Amino acid sequence: EGIRSHEIMLTRVVLSVLATAGAAGAFQAPGCVPAARPRSAMSVNMQLQPAPSTMSFSRREFFKVGGTACLTVGALGFEVPASFAEGLPKAGAVAPSFDLPSNRGKNFSNKDLLGKWAVLYFYPGDFTSGCTIEAKNFQANADALRAAGAEIYGVSVDSLDKHLDFGKKYDLSFALLSDTGGKVSEAYGSALKIPFMGTFSNRQTYLIDPEGNLRWVFTDVEKRVKKHAEEVLAKLEELKA
């Protein structure tokens, strides 16, 4: 009874795709790639085309940018709706506590956020296409967000080493926090649990006021990822008014 119905459904979909692709452990599908993008969020593309060689699925391949509010499991040929991340804290409540290491050589906790607005954005993984677009968009708007009295913090389950590489490559001026295991993502209702793959951070953004209260949650980020930072800035100005 404790297992949610959507988890059962997602497990069945993964097993179905793996069986069709002929996967032989460790997410390796010899000679198979999806023929086309699925038409709906939970549709499964069962038409496979020959690939030049055996393909293994990395996390970078796993997450792709979809055209809707979903995470696309690109290498497996189906999409996971954003609504699979549940348990969002209520706006107006005190933001869930955390204490995470960062690529800045120090830990950040919710106490460090007090005194100014915070943009806490969760994302699936460094170096994936959508997350790179999102990070660069936040960087492009970093000065404007800081002028509005806010600081940016990115959160994913990636390691510190990967955060360091990601931040350095794209010259990110804000901290990237490492939520290994996804405990903080879960506390914020941003944990996306994929059968056989583990827990990832769903693409969601939280505005936290200087008193540490959660004031706004963006859940439908995926289809507007290129302009998301501008939306965050506009909402911040609205909340401050």
C-alpha positions as a Python dict, from the first residue, in 0.01 Angstrom:
ca = {
    (1, 'E'): (0, 0, 0),
    (2, 'G'): (294, 230, 64),
    (3, 'I'): (406, 208, -301),
    (4, 'R'): (238, 476, -510),
    (5, 'S'): (53, 366, -819),
    (6, 'H'): (259, 590, -1049),
    (7, 'E'): (579, 424, -924),
    (8, 'I'): (437, 86, -1018),
    (9, 'M'): (337, 218, -1359),
    (10, 'L'): (677, 375, -1422),
    (11, 'T'): (852, 53, -1318),
    (12, 'R'): (642, -143, -1565),
    (13, 'V'): (721, 104, -1843),
    (14, 'V'): (1096, 82, -1774),
    (15, 'L'): (1085, -297, -1770),
    (16, 'S'): (884, -301, -2091),
    (17, 'V'): (1127, -73, -2272),
    (18, 'L'): (1429, -265, -2148),
    (19, 'A'): (1278, -595, -2253),
    (20, 'T'): (1199, -461, -2597),
    (21, 'A'): (1544, -311, -2641),
    (22, 'G'): (1708, -634, -2536),
    (23, 'A'): (1897, -471, -2250),
    (24, 'A'): (2144, -702, -2084),
    (25, 'G'): (2214, -540, -1748),
    (26, 'A'): (2366, -203, -1654),
    (27, 'F'): (2130, -29, -1900),
    (28, 'Q'): (2308, -151, -2211),
    (29, 'A'): (2094, -200, -2519),
    (30, 'P'): (2296, -362, -2795),
    (31, 'G'): (2222, -213, -3136),
    (32, 'C'): (1912, -16, -3044),
    (33, 'V'): (1815, 351, -3034),
    (34, 'P'): (1470, 517, -3025),
    (35, 'A'): (1340, 586, -3374),
    (36, 'A'): (1146, 902, -3285),
    (37, 'R'): (1029, 1112, -2994),
    (38, 'P'): (715, 978, -2821),
    (39, 'R'): (392, 1163, -2886),
    (40, 'S'): (272, 1180, -2525),
    (41, 'A'): (424, 1200, -2177),
    (42, 'M'): (391, 830, -2098),
    (43, 'S'): (395, 688, -2450),
    (44, 'V'): (662, 434, -2525),
    (45, 'N'): (836, 423, -2860),
    (46, 'M'): (858, 57, -2946),
    (47, 'Q'): (1009, 112, -3296),
    (48, 'L'): (1382, 69, -3275),
    (49, 'Q'): (1647, 125, -3538),
    (50, 'P'): (1989, -36, -3564),
    (51, 'A'): (2273, 152, -3398),
    (52, 'P'): (2633, 127, -3512),
    (53, 'S'): (2749, -19, -3182),
    (54, 'T'): (2639, -120, -2834),
    (55, 'M'): (2503, 181, -2645),
    (56, 'S'): (2531, 233, -2269),
    (57, 'F'): (2310, 492, -2100),
    (58, 'S'): (2483, 761, -1897),
    (59, 'R'): (2299, 1015, -1683),
    (60, 'R'): (2391, 1278, -1940),
    (61, 'E'): (2207, 1079, -2209),
    (62, 'F'): (1928, 994, -1967),
    (63, 'F'): (1795, 1349, -1931),
    (64, 'K'): (1701, 1545, -2242),
    (65, 'V'): (1497, 1862, -2291),
    (66, 'G'): (1137, 1786, -2383),
    (67, 'G'): (884, 2018, -2539),
    (68, 'T'): (648, 1983, -2243),
    (69, 'A'): (673, 1993, -1864),
    (70, 'C'): (849, 1663, -1839),
    (71, 'L'): (1186, 1498, -1818),
    (72, 'T'): (1260, 1298, -2130),
    (73, 'V'): (1437, 970, -2080),
    (74, 'G'): (1602, 1015, -2417),
    (75, 'A'): (1798, 694, -2450),
    (76, 'L'): (1504, 478, -2342),
    (77, 'G'): (1245, 651, -2558),
    (78, 'F'): (980, 773, -2313),
    (79, 'E'): (905, 1073, -2094),
    (80, 'V'): (845, 1120, -1722),
    (81, 'P'): (588, 1386, -1629),
    (82, 'A'): (707, 1658, -1392),
    (83, 'S'): (415, 1572, -1164),
    (84, 'F'): (599, 1255, -1060),
    (85, 'A'): (792, 1470, -813),
    (86, 'E'): (549, 1502, -523),
    (87, 'G'): (526, 1649, -175),
    (88, 'L'): (580, 2018, -245),
    (89, 'P'): (604, 2232, 70),
    (90, 'K'): (333, 2498, 94),
    (91, 'A'): (400, 2858, -1),
    (92, 'G'): (426, 3070, 312),
    (93, 'A'): (577, 2791, 519),
    (94, 'V'): (933, 2798, 649),
    (95, 'A'): (1163, 2657, 380),
    (96, 'P'): (1284, 2304, 464),
    (97, 'S'): (1623, 2302, 633),
    (98, 'F'): (1937, 2178, 458),
    (99, 'D'): (2313, 2179, 489),
    (100, 'L'): (2494, 2084, 169),
    (101, 'P'): (2851, 2104, 35),
    (102, 'S'): (2911, 2327, -263),
    (103, 'N'): (3160, 2396, -540),
    (104, 'R'): (3258, 2711, -347),
    (105, 'G'): (3459, 2512, -94),
    (106, 'K'): (3204, 2554, 185),
    (107, 'N'): (2872, 2421, 299),
    (108, 'F'): (2555, 2621, 258),
    (109, 'S'): (2252, 2584, 483),
    (110, 'N'): (1914, 2753, 486),
    (111, 'K'): (2055, 2975, 762),
    (112, 'D'): (2304, 3118, 513),
    (113, 'L'): (2012, 3232, 300),
    (114, 'L'): (1865, 3458, 569),
    (115, 'G'): (1882, 3833, 514),
    (116, 'K'): (1822, 3835, 138),
    (117, 'W'): (1602, 3664, -117),
    (118, 'A'): (1719, 3327, -244),
    (119, 'V'): (1658, 3158, -578),
    (120, 'L'): (1700, 2787, -503),
    (121, 'Y'): (1674, 2595, -826),
    (122, 'F'): (1682, 2215, -853),
    (123, 'Y'): (1788, 2046, -1177),
    (124, 'P'): (1853, 1689, -1298),
    (125, 'G'): (2221, 1694, -1386),
    (126, 'D'): (2532, 1889, -1484),
    (127, 'F'): (2625, 1900, -1854),
    (128, 'T'): (2284, 1781, -1977),
    (129, 'S'): (2143, 2002, -2250),
    (130, 'G'): (1847, 2147, -2059),
    (131, 'C'): (2044, 2203, -1740),
    (132, 'T'): (2323, 2377, -1931),
    (133, 'I'): (2071, 2610, -2096),
    (134, 'E'): (1911, 2681, -1759),
    (135, 'A'): (2242, 2750, -1583),
    (136, 'K'): (2361, 2983, -1860),
    (137, 'N'): (2026, 3165, -1848),
    (138, 'F'): (2059, 3217, -1472),
    (139, 'Q'): (2417, 3338, -1521),
    (140, 'A'): (2304, 3586, -1787),
    (141, 'N'): (2052, 3726, -1538),
    (142, 'A'): (2268, 3696, -1227),
    (143, 'D'): (2347, 4069, -1202),
    (144, 'A'): (1980, 4164, -1238),
    (145, 'L'): (1874, 3910, -975),
    (146, 'R'): (2141, 4034, -734),
    (147, 'A'): (2038, 4395, -799),
    (148, 'A'): (1688, 4286, -696),
    (149, 'G'): (1831, 4153, -369),
    (150, 'A'): (1853, 3781, -443),
    (151, 'E'): (2125, 3519, -464),
    (152, 'I'): (2114, 3208, -683),
    (153, 'Y'): (2183, 2852, -568),
    (154, 'G'): (2169, 2546, -793),
    (155, 'V'): (2098, 2201, -648),
    (156, 'S'): (2136, 1856, -800),
    (157, 'V'): (2248, 1510, -691),
    (158, 'D'): (2577, 1550, -879),
    (159, 'S'): (2911, 1515, -701),
    (160, 'L'): (3122, 1812, -598),
    (161, 'D'): (3380, 1728, -864),
    (162, 'K'): (3117, 1742, -1135),
    (163, 'H'): (2981, 2068, -996),
    (164, 'L'): (3332, 2212, -1002),
    (165, 'D'): (3379, 2115, -1367),
    (166, 'F'): (3034, 2241, -1465),
    (167, 'G'): (3072, 2574, -1287),
    (168, 'K'): (3419, 2629, -1429),
    (169, 'K'): (3328, 2543, -1786),
    (170, 'Y'): (3037, 2787, -1798),
    (171, 'D'): (3189, 3046, -1563),
    (172, 'L'): (2898, 3031, -1320),
    (173, 'S'): (2915, 3295, -1048),
    (174, 'F'): (2669, 3120, -816),
    (175, 'A'): (2708, 2817, -591),
    (176, 'L'): (2613, 2464, -696),
    (177, 'L'): (2508, 2244, -405),
    (178, 'S'): (2560, 1869, -401),
    (179, 'D'): (2253, 1678, -279),
    (180, 'T'): (2400, 1330, -307),
    (181, 'G'): (2124, 1081, -230),
    (182, 'G'): (1850, 1336, -294),
    (183, 'K'): (1742, 1391, 68),
    (184, 'V'): (1708, 1768, 33),
    (185, 'S'): (1536, 1729, -304),
    (186, 'E'): (1288, 1501, -132),
    (187, 'A'): (1227, 1753, 147),
    (188, 'Y'): (1149, 2017, -117),
    (189, 'G'): (919, 1788, -315),
    (190, 'S'): (1167, 1785, -602),
    (191, 'A'): (1286, 1425, -580),
    (192, 'L'): (1228, 1225, -894),
    (193, 'K'): (1274, 853, -827),
    (194, 'I'): (1347, 650, -1139),
    (195, 'P'): (1336, 270, -1104),
    (196, 'F'): (1682, 115, -1141),
    (197, 'M'): (1842, 460, -1183),
    (198, 'G'): (1803, 617, -838),
    (199, 'T'): (1687, 959, -723),
    (200, 'F'): (1737, 1280, -920),
    (201, 'S'): (1632, 1641, -870),
    (202, 'N'): (1335, 1746, -1078),
    (203, 'R'): (1354, 2083, -1254),
    (204, 'Q'): (1182, 2311, -1001),
    (205, 'T'): (1268, 2654, -861),
    (206, 'Y'): (1190, 2802, -520),
    (207, 'L'): (1184, 3166, -411),
    (208, 'I'): (1269, 3206, -43),
    (209, 'D'): (1230, 3543, 128),
    (210, 'P'): (1487, 3705, 363),
    (211, 'E'): (1307, 3558, 666),
    (212, 'G'): (1349, 3204, 532),
    (213, 'N'): (990, 3152, 418),
    (214, 'L'): (903, 2978, 93),
    (215, 'R'): (714, 3232, -118),
    (216, 'W'): (685, 3077, -463),
    (217, 'V'): (746, 2746, -641),
    (218, 'F'): (796, 2710, -1016),
    (219, 'T'): (704, 2355, -1119),
    (220, 'D'): (639, 2393, -1493),
    (221, 'V'): (993, 2494, -1589),
    (222, 'E'): (1089, 2248, -1863),
    (223, 'K'): (909, 2402, -2159),
    (224, 'R'): (1024, 2755, -2067),
    (225, 'V'): (1378, 2674, -1959),
    (226, 'K'): (1540, 2923, -2200),
    (227, 'K'): (1358, 3217, -2037),
    (228, 'H'): (1309, 3079, -1688),
    (229, 'A'): (1548, 3320, -1515),
    (230, 'E'): (1356, 3616, -1657),
    (231, 'E'): (1033, 3469, -1517),
    (232, 'V'): (1201, 3426, -1179),
    (233, 'L'): (1315, 3788, -1183),
    (234, 'A'): (967, 3912, -1273),
    (235, 'K'): (807, 3707, -996),
    (236, 'L'): (1068, 3827, -748),
    (237, 'E'): (988, 4190, -829),
    (238, 'E'): (617, 4114, -795),
    (239, 'L'): (660, 3951, -452),
    (240, 'K'): (872, 4240, -328),
    (241, 'A'): (620, 4504, -438),
}
